[in-house]
Amino acid sequence: MIAFVSDRSASQDIYVMNADGSDRRPLTTSPNQDGWPNWSPDGRQMAFQSDRSGAFNVYVMDTPGGSQADDSKARR
């Protein structure tokens, strides 16, 4: 999976897709700015930077395969 940042939804969110460009989907849907995604070594979590708390902090979220992740459970 490739993680990338896009503002296609009017806010900066993190998306993932397969290396061939298929199965593109958002991992974050916050109205705030999310960026700088980094996979954990086992690929089950992602660390990213966000200003969702009012200032930029590092967050970690689970990245379940095959479904959209729930970024509301991201931990600072």
BALOBA-1460 file (C-alpha; in Angstrom, 3 decimals):
// residues 76
<rec num="1" residu="m" x="0.000" y="0.000" z="0.000"/>
<rec num="2" residu="i" x="1.064" y="3.542" z="-0.757"/>
<rec num="3" residu="a" x="0.040" y="6.359" z="1.581"/>
<rec num="4" residu="f" x="-0.279" y="9.890" z="0.226"/>
<rec num="5" residu="v" x="-1.774" y="13.247" z="1.171"/>
<rec num="6" residu="s" x="-4.410" y="15.072" z="-0.881"/>
<rec num="7" residu="d" x="-6.739" y="18.027" z="-0.452"/>
<rec num="8" residu="r" x="-9.302" y="16.637" z="-2.918"/>
<rec num="9" residu="s" x="-11.965" y="16.695" z="-0.163"/>
<rec num="10" residu="a" x="-11.387" y="20.396" z="0.670"/>
<rec num="11" residu="s" x="-9.189" y="19.505" z="3.646"/>
<rec num="12" residu="q" x="-5.802" y="17.830" z="3.694"/>
<rec num="13" residu="d" x="-6.355" y="14.106" z="4.339"/>
<rec num="14" residu="i" x="-4.339" y="10.891" z="4.126"/>
<rec num="15" residu="y" x="-5.269" y="8.332" z="1.474"/>
<rec num="16" residu="v" x="-3.966" y="4.862" z="0.639"/>
<rec num="17" residu="m" x="-3.924" y="2.877" z="-2.580"/>
<rec num="18" residu="n" x="-2.331" y="-0.209" z="-4.103"/>
<rec num="19" residu="a" x="0.921" y="0.265" z="-6.019"/>
<rec num="20" residu="d" x="-1.024" y="0.007" z="-9.321"/>
<rec num="21" residu="g" x="-3.340" y="2.879" z="-8.286"/>
<rec num="22" residu="s" x="-6.334" y="0.665" z="-7.509"/>
<rec num="23" residu="d" x="-8.369" y="0.561" z="-4.286"/>
<rec num="24" residu="r" x="-7.809" y="4.255" z="-3.474"/>
<rec num="25" residu="r" x="-9.515" y="5.234" z="-0.215"/>
<rec num="26" residu="p" x="-9.223" y="7.827" z="2.561"/>
<rec num="27" residu="l" x="-7.690" y="6.935" z="5.900"/>
<rec num="28" residu="t" x="-8.493" y="10.285" z="7.513"/>
<rec num="29" residu="t" x="-11.563" y="12.457" z="7.047"/>
<rec num="30" residu="s" x="-10.936" y="15.189" z="9.595"/>
<rec num="31" residu="p" x="-11.738" y="18.795" z="8.595"/>
<rec num="32" residu="n" x="-8.266" y="19.608" z="9.953"/>
<rec num="33" residu="q" x="-4.891" y="19.227" z="8.261"/>
<rec num="34" residu="d" x="-3.506" y="15.662" z="8.331"/>
<rec num="35" residu="g" x="-0.161" y="14.815" z="6.770"/>
<rec num="36" residu="w" x="3.266" y="13.166" z="6.942"/>
<rec num="37" residu="p" x="1.969" y="9.556" z="7.072"/>
<rec num="38" residu="n" x="4.369" y="6.837" z="8.258"/>
<rec num="39" residu="w" x="3.553" y="3.111" z="8.435"/>
<rec num="40" residu="s" x="4.463" y="1.015" z="11.467"/>
<rec num="41" residu="p" x="6.899" y="-1.820" z="10.640"/>
<rec num="42" residu="d" x="4.063" y="-4.398" z="10.623"/>
<rec num="43" residu="g" x="1.729" y="-2.162" z="8.559"/>
<rec num="44" residu="r" x="-1.087" y="-2.318" z="11.121"/>
<rec num="45" residu="q" x="-0.791" y="1.291" z="12.276"/>
<rec num="46" residu="m" x="0.086" y="4.667" z="10.860"/>
<rec num="47" residu="a" x="1.627" y="7.669" z="12.574"/>
<rec num="48" residu="f" x="0.785" y="11.071" z="11.125"/>
<rec num="49" residu="q" x="0.852" y="14.753" z="11.938"/>
<rec num="50" residu="s" x="-2.398" y="16.659" z="12.482"/>
<rec num="51" residu="d" x="-3.632" y="19.948" z="13.886"/>
<rec num="52" residu="r" x="-6.955" y="18.428" z="15.037"/>
<rec num="53" residu="s" x="-6.219" y="19.405" z="18.668"/>
<rec num="54" residu="g" x="-5.513" y="23.040" z="17.761"/>
<rec num="55" residu="a" x="-1.766" y="22.592" z="17.366"/>
<rec num="56" residu="f" x="0.250" y="20.121" z="15.299"/>
<rec num="57" residu="n" x="0.884" y="16.840" z="17.129"/>
<rec num="58" residu="v" x="1.740" y="13.271" z="16.182"/>
<rec num="59" residu="y" x="-1.149" y="10.778" z="16.149"/>
<rec num="60" residu="v" x="-1.297" y="7.002" z="15.709"/>
<rec num="61" residu="m" x="-4.235" y="5.084" z="14.259"/>
<rec num="62" residu="d" x="-5.008" y="1.496" z="13.324"/>
<rec num="63" residu="t" x="-5.134" y="0.755" z="9.591"/>
<rec num="64" residu="p" x="-7.424" y="-2.236" z="9.074"/>
<rec num="65" residu="g" x="-7.026" y="-3.836" z="5.665"/>
<rec num="66" residu="g" x="-9.960" y="-3.849" z="3.262"/>
<rec num="67" residu="s" x="-12.011" y="-1.188" z="5.010"/>
<rec num="68" residu="q" x="-11.894" y="2.498" z="5.735"/>
<rec num="69" residu="a" x="-10.061" y="3.249" z="8.953"/>
<rec num="70" residu="d" x="-11.783" y="5.200" z="11.724"/>
<rec num="71" residu="d" x="-9.566" y="8.241" z="12.344"/>
<rec num="72" residu="s" x="-11.820" y="9.380" z="15.213"/>
<rec num="73" residu="k" x="-9.960" y="6.746" z="17.272"/>
<rec num="74" residu="a" x="-6.526" y="8.202" z="16.493"/>
<rec num="75" residu="r" x="-4.394" y="8.558" z="19.619"/>
<rec num="76" residu="r" x="-2.117" y="11.509" z="20.313"/>
